Amino acid sequence: MSDETSDFGTSDVAPGDEGAEAGVGTYLVGLGLALLLTGVSFFIARTHLVWAPSIPVALIVLAIAQMGVHLVFFLHITTGPDNVNNVMALAFGVLIVLLLLTGSLWIMWHLNHNMMPMDQLMRMQR
Amino acid sequence: MSATHADPHRLGHGARSLGGGIPSKRIVVGYGFWIFLLSDIIMFSAFFASYAVLSNATAGGPSGKQLFDLTNVGIETMCLLLSSFTCGLAGIGARKESNLMFQASMAATFVLGAVFLALEIREFAGLVAQGAGPARSAFLTAFFTLVGCHGLHVTAGLMWLLTMMAQVFAKGYRPDILRRVMCFSLFWHALDIIWVALFSVVYLIGVSQ
């Protein structure tokens, strides 16, 4: 265990570890940005000032932006050279998530679209 | 030689990584936990996909617009956001080996997480009481599964948090304990990220439709 004293300060960085010595300031900036984005999201969802069909898209964009803020300021996933492995793993995760979401929605939407409405189906089975 | 056999990848020895050497155990552990978190997020995305598919399948029952209370969700969001911040402070406290900063921040994180959980349980109880339980419609089944799964994660996180406070109290800032604290902090931040997707997709879009 004695040789683990230099657990910090290597040329690679674990997720969640600040590369350079960043302190409370990073978290404060992250908290401020996250609060701002959350506030805008809640405002948009309730207001009537915004064109209604654009609201879901705006909410999703704001959510993705806020997740980015959390990743950078809270989890310290950055584009620095010491963070390549973490970013690659994240990119793979995002790829799978996108495939899963778009794939499910796409297939299920077409299935709904091409299926006979449920009440007609029930009538035919009688 | 015997040490090499017991630890073939020399994980316990890699103190520095110079020019492609073996990275320190903290980096290996953090990376492994990061991959677990990503797979956890992939599991959540499957629940999100099923919720999105079923969100209109209300079977004549109440829709999200009639059920969701945005004030409650706003308070829950504040709690998780602030708890993410205090969790970051706890991480700084652990690295500075400052008992006051670490234990106070962890306690604040626990309180905020517990308030979040209490509000969520109250919301669920209210829904079930007005006949909108998970058995009412496919929409509500997907809703309870998705939000409840996040709630279970928060519950597990709160228990982990108490364990970390106790371990640091009893054993001090040993490298292995610090690695556990780092993993906990990653877990807690990831829960907050999932909650961001959750309140946007489920509550805000549900209410604005």
Contacts between the chains, C-beta under 8 A, distances in Angstrom:
chain1	res1	chain2	res2	distance
A	1	B	174	7.5
A	1	B	175	6.7
A	1	B	176	7.9
A	3	B	13	6.3
A	3	B	15	4.9
A	4	B	12	7.8
A	4	B	15	6.6
A	4	B	24	7.4
A	4	B	25	6.4
A	4	B	175	4.2
A	5	B	15	7.8
A	5	B	175	7.6
A	6	B	15	4.7
A	6	B	16	6.1
A	6	B	24	7.1
A	7	B	15	7.5
A	7	B	24	5.2
A	7	B	25	6.8
A	7	B	26	4.5
A	7	B	175	5.1
A	7	B	178	7.3
A	7	B	179	7.9
A	8	B	26	7.1
A	8	B	95	7.7
A	10	B	16	5.6
A	10	B	17	5.0
A	10	B	23	6.1
A	10	B	24	5.1
A	10	B	27	6.4
A	11	B	16	8.0
A	11	B	17	5.4
A	11	B	18	6.9
A	12	B	17	5.5
A	12	B	23	4.8
A	12	B	27	5.0
A	13	B	27	6.9
A	14	B	26	5.4
A	14	B	27	4.5
A	14	B	29	7.2
A	14	B	30	2.7
A	14	B	31	6.4
A	14	B	34	7.8
A	14	B	182	6.7
A	15	B	30	5.3
A	15	B	31	7.0
A	15	B	33	7.6
A	15	B	34	4.3
A	15	B	186	6.0
A	16	B	30	6.2
A	16	B	91	7.1
A	16	B	182	5.4
A	16	B	185	5.7
A	16	B	186	4.7
A	16	B	189	7.3
A	17	B	26	7.5
A	17	B	30	6.8
A	17	B	182	7.1
A	23	B	92	6.0
A	24	B	89	6.6
A	24	B	92	6.4
A	26	B	88	7.9
A	27	B	85	5.5
A	27	B	88	4.1
A	27	B	89	6.6
A	27	B	92	7.8
A	28	B	85	7.8
A	30	B	85	7.6
A	30	B	88	7.7
A	31	B	81	6.9
A	31	B	82	7.6
A	31	B	84	7.8
A	31	B	85	4.6
A	34	B	81	5.6
A	34	B	84	7.8
A	35	B	81	6.5
A	38	B	77	5.8
A	38	B	81	6.6
A	38	B	196	7.9
A	41	B	199	7.6
A	41	B	200	6.1
A	41	B	204	5.8
A	42	B	70	6.7
A	42	B	74	5.8
A	42	B	77	7.9
A	42	B	204	6.9
A	44	B	204	7.7
A	44	B	208	7.8
A	45	B	70	6.9
A	45	B	203	7.9
A	45	B	204	3.9
A	45	B	205	7.6
A	45	B	207	5.7
A	45	B	208	4.7
A	46	B	70	6.6
A	46	B	207	7.7
A	46	B	208	7.8
A	52	B	208	7.5
A	55	B	205	7.6
A	55	B	208	4.7
A	56	B	205	5.0
A	56	B	208	7.0
A	56	B	209	7.6
A	59	B	200	5.0
A	59	B	201	7.8
A	59	B	204	5.1
A	59	B	205	5.5
A	59	B	208	7.3
A	60	B	200	6.6
A	60	B	201	7.4
A	60	B	205	7.8
A	62	B	200	6.9
A	63	B	196	5.5
A	63	B	197	5.8
A	63	B	200	3.6
A	63	B	201	7.1
A	66	B	196	4.9
A	67	B	193	5.2
A	67	B	196	5.5
A	67	B	197	6.9
A	70	B	84	7.3
A	70	B	189	6.4
A	70	B	192	6.1
A	70	B	193	4.9
A	70	B	196	6.7
A	71	B	193	7.1
A	74	B	84	5.7
A	74	B	88	6.0
A	74	B	189	4.5
A	74	B	192	7.2
A	75	B	186	6.6
A	75	B	189	5.1
A	75	B	190	7.5
A	75	B	193	7.9
A	85	B	31	6.2
A	86	B	31	6.9
A	86	B	34	5.9
A	89	B	31	7.4
A	89	B	34	6.0
A	89	B	35	5.6
A	89	B	38	5.9
A	90	B	34	7.9
A	90	B	38	6.7
A	92	B	38	7.4
A	93	B	38	3.6
A	93	B	39	7.7
A	93	B	41	6.0
A	93	B	42	6.3
A	96	B	42	5.2
A	96	B	45	7.6
A	97	B	41	6.6
A	97	B	42	5.9
A	97	B	45	4.2
A	100	B	42	6.8
A	100	B	45	5.0
A	100	B	46	5.9
A	100	B	49	5.7
A	101	B	45	5.8
A	101	B	48	6.5
A	101	B	49	5.2
A	101	B	52	7.3
A	103	B	49	8.0
A	104	B	46	7.9
A	104	B	49	3.7
A	104	B	50	7.2
A	104	B	52	7.4
A	104	B	53	6.1
A	105	B	49	6.6
A	105	B	52	5.8
A	105	B	53	6.6
A	108	B	53	4.4
